Amino acid sequence: MTQQSELVPPLADNYSSMVLLIDDQVMVCEAVRRALANEPDIALHFCTDPLKAMAVADEVKPTVILQDLVMPGVDGLHLVKEYRKHSSTHSVPVIVLSSKEDPATKGEAFAAGANDYLVKLPDRIELIARIRYHTRAYLDHVQRDAAYRALRESQRQLISANLELERLTRIDGLTGLGNRRYFDEYLAAEWKRALRAQSPLSLLMIDADNFKRYNDAYGHMAGDEVLKQIARVIQGSSGRSTDLAARYGGEEFVIVLVDTLLEQSSSIGERLVQSVRNLNIPHGPDRVTVSVGVATTVPNENETPNDFVNAADLALFRAKSEGRDRVALHVPRS
């Protein structure tokens, strides 16, 4: 016999949100991911290819869609209309993201079927509040359907799987920074953006000095703890939402800095080196330190992201050869 409590739906405050973000700019996706990262009831899945938006929506089954209006190759308003034509997305709330506060654009967005309109990047508190509001409204609507319970369980499993996939595919398990795969994706996307805009891009390549000797002397568990502490310093050095800190491999780390010139990047590197010194982690008669190589470029058609990484790596090699515990800058050949 079914218990009465089983027939009572959970309170709206307990609803979980599955947010699907459609935006071709990886830096915007990363900013939204960071804004929602500490909200346990909100999971995020983003798609940077608007041509795949409908297929991804069918797979993810979002409770809210965040939709950029201006994307290459696709009319954002047309895509909103497409959501309304498909049964899987017909009732899903769509929050349009636009770069400008324009009444005419707002009117067109609502006429196309949008439920809300935000100027990007929106305030974090407002974004979370609107996501929760639209999730509640959507799930209250779905709740009237006989398939509500099955959908809710499917949503719970999808959220759990999505969070686990996010952790495995984008985050380094030891340090909590981005992993090598995420770094490669992010750098490739930012390289294309900077190439189009002809804006500067900087890269810091960071290496823990004499780390093998530290592991040999203190053990791998102590070595892992050192990497975690260095990672926290690195994360603190990349405070903007557009920056990406990642573990490159072993004891090597990287920071991608968009729209940042060499002088600014050098200063960030110097502060990072000093902050690691200030940890005062014993390393034989000395303390744990890092070396940093810095490269800055305005991308052109004759360069590749790999060339950029190699330039920062050469600067790092020079920092090592000049005595470690310092910053060295890549100087292009004249």
N, C-alpha and C positions, 0 to 999 in steps of 0.2 A: 504494500500500500504506500502510495506516495505521501511523504511528509509535507505538511502545509508550508514549512520553511523552504522546501525545495522549489515551491512555486513562486516564491517572492524573489524578484530580481535584486541583485546587489545594489547598494547605494551608488549614486552617480559618482561620488567622490572616489569610489574604488575602481572606476572604469580605467582601463589602460589604453593609452593612445598609441597607434601605429601611424607615424607620420611619413609620408612619401614626399620627398623634395625633388622637384624637377628644375634643375638649373645647370646650364652648361659651364658655369664658372666654379672650378673646384674650390677656390678660396671662399666663395659664399657657402658652399656645402660644408666646408670645414668650420666656418664661423658658426653656422647653425648647429653643427654637431657639438661644438664646445658649449654653446648656450644651453643645450638640452642634456648634456652628458651626466649631470648630477640629479636628474629627475627620474626616479625609479619607475614611475608610471608612464613614461614617455619613451618609446623606441623610435629610432630614426633610420630610414633607408633612403639613400639618395640615388638619383639617376642623372647622369650628365649628358646623356644622349636623348634629346626630346623625341626623336623618331622611335624610340623604344618605350616611351612613357606608358602607352596603353598596355603593352605586354607586361611591363613591370608591375603596373597597377593590378592587373589580373592575378599575378603571382603573389604579390605582397598583401593584397586586401587591406588597404589603408583605412583608417578612420578619418584622416584629414590629408588633403593634398595641398602642399605648398607649391605654387606654380609661378615661375618667372614669366614675364610677358614678352621680353625681347630675347630671342635665342636664334642662332644661325640656322637657316633652312626651314624654320617652322614659325607660323603665326601663333603666338601664345593664345590669342582669343579663339582661334580655330580649334586649338587643342582643348580648351575649356568646353567648347561646344561638343567635341568628340566624347568627352567624359559623359556628357548628358545623354548621348545616344546609346551607350553601352549599359547593359543591365548591371554589370559588376561595379560600375562607377556612377551610375545614374543619380544616386542619392548621397554620394560621398561629398562632404563639404570641401569646397575649393577656396583656398586663401590665395589671392593673386598678390605677387610681389612685383613692385614697380620701382624704378629709380626716381620717379617724380610724383609729387602730389598735384594731380591734374584732374579737375572735375570731369572733363570730357572723357578722359581715359577711364576714370572710375565708372562713369555711366556706361561706357562700352563693355567694361568688364562684367558689371552686374547684368547687363542685357544678354551677355553670352552665357550666363549661368553661374558666375562666381558668387560665393556666399560672403566674402569679405575681401578687404583690400588693405595691404600694408606697404609702406615705403621701406625698401630695404637699405641697410640692414635694420630690422626693427629692434626696439628696446627688448631686452631679454625677458623682463617681467611681463610686458604686454604680450609678447609672442607666446609664452607659456600659458598665460591666462586665456588667450584666444584659442589655442590648440585644445585646452581642456574644455572650454565652452562648446566648441564645435564637435568635439568627440562625444560629449554628453548628449548633445542634441541628436547626433547621428545614431548613437547606440540606443537612445530612447525610441527613435524611429524604427530601428531594426528590431528592437525588442517586441514590437507588435507582430512581427513575422513569426511563423511557426518554426522557422529554422534558426531562431535566435540562439538557442543553447548550443547547437552544433557550431554556429559561427563563432560564438564567444570562445569555445574550447579551441577551435582552429586558430583564432586570433592569438590566444595565449601561447599556443605552441609556436606560432610564427614569430611572436615577439621573443620568446626564449631562444629560438633558433637564430633569429637575426642578431640578437645580442652576442650569442656565442660566435657566430660567423664574424661579426665585427671585431671581436677580441682576437680571433685566430688569424684573420686575414689582414688586419691593419695595425694591430697593437703588438709591440714586443712584450712577451710574457714576463720577462725579468724586470725591465725598467719602467714599463708603462708608457714609453714613448712610441712614436710611430715605428713600424718595422721597415726593413729594406724595401719590401714590395710597395708599401705605401709611399715611401720616399721617392721611388722611381716614378710612380704614377703622378705624384704631386709635382715633382720637378718637371716632368714632361708637359703637364698641363700649364704650369706657370711659365715655362719657356715659350710655349706658343702664344700665351697672352702677352708676355713682355715683347715678343717679336712683333706682334700686331701693333702694340701701343708704343713700341720703341722706348720702353721704360727700363730702368736698371734692375738687375737681379743680382743678389749676393749669396754666396755660399760659404759657410764656415765648416771646415773639416777638423774634427777634434779627436785627439788620441791621448789615452792615459799613458803617461811616461813610464817606461820600464815595468809594464804591467805583468809580464811573464815572471820577472824576478819577484814581484809582490806575491803572485800566486804560489810560486815555489817556496817562499819564506813563510807565508801565513795560511796557505790553503785556499782551495777554490771557493769555499763558503764565505770566507772573509773577502775574497776577491769579488764575489757577486755583490756583497754588501757595499763595497766601494763603488762598483758600477752604479748601483741604485742611488748612492749619494751624489755621484757626479751627474747622473741623469736628472736629479732634482734641481741641481744648479743650472743645468742646460735648459731645462724647461722654464725656469725662472728668468732665463736670459732671452727667451723668445715669447714675450708677453702679448704681442699683438695677435689678433685672431687670424691674420693672414700669414703669420710665421709658422713654420713647421720644424719641430725638433724630432729627430729620429735616431734610432740605433742603426748604424751602417753595417756593423758586424764586429763580433768580438768586443774589443775595448775601443772601437772607433764610433764616433757619433757625428751627426751633421745637423746644421741649422740652415734652412732656406729662408732668406729675408727678401721680400718683394719690395719694389720701389725704394731700395736702400743703396746709397752710394758707398764707395770704398771707405771713406773716412768714418762714416757712421758704423759700418760693419767692423772696422778695426777697433773702434771704441768698445763695441759690444764684446769682441773677442778679448780685449784687455781686461774688461770687468769680469768676464768668465774665468780667465786664468787666475785673477786675484781671488775670486770667490772660492775656487777649488783650493787654492793655498790656504784660505781662511778656515777651511774644514779641519786643518791641522791633523790629518790622518797620518800616523807614523808609517814611515817606509824606510826601514833600516835607520841610518843616522839622519835621514832627511824626512820629508813628508811627501804625500801623494801630490803630484802635479799633473797638468795637462799641457800639451802643445796644440796650437791652433794655426791652421792655414786658411787664409781668406782670399777669395777671388770675387771680383765684381765685373759684370759685363752688361752691355746692352746687346741682346742677341741679334745676330744677322744670319742670312741664308747660308753663309759659309761655315757656320759653327753648329755644333750639336750639343745637347745636354752632356754627353760623355766628355766632350772637349772641356766643358765647364768644370765637371767633376775632376778631371785630370789636372786642370789648372790649380784648383784648391788643394789637390793631393800633392802637387809639386811644392806649393807654398808650405804645406805641412812638413814635407820632407826637409825643407830648408830650416824650418823652426827646430826640427829635431837635430839636424847637423850643426846648428849654431849653439846648441847647449840645452835644448828643451825648456819647458816651463816658460814659454813665450809665444808671441804672435808673429807670424811672418806673412807678408802680403805678396800675392802674385803680381809680378810686373810683366805685362805683355812685351814681347819683342818688338822693337821699333822697326 
